[in-house]
Amino acid sequence: MNKTEMLKLFVLIERIYPPFRIKNEIVNYYFNYCQQFDYEMALSCIIGHIRKSPYPPSLSHIASRCSLHSLSAEISDSRNWEKEYVLANHVS
């Protein structure tokens, strides 16, 4: 995720949770950490959090959700590869 995308997420959180305030220090501090996140995945995690909680999400919450989503996607990909491999060996 780039800095503009991260700011969009912070603005969304700030609009939904008025006590949450964006400060330059926060943006600069968290940018290095957030670069590894996929924007769409982080947005989806934040929207899911907004639906469930009256409190703003922590970065660790978003990170754990993004990690779980990416891990489940990797497992799904490896299972698809395994199925293709097994089918290919049975066809030959």
Secondary structure, DSSP 8 states (H G I E B T S, - for coil): --HHHHHHHHHHHHHHSTT----HHHHHHHHHHHTTS-HHHHHHHHHHHHHH-SS---HHHHHHHHHHHHHHHHHHHHHHHHHHHHHHHHH-
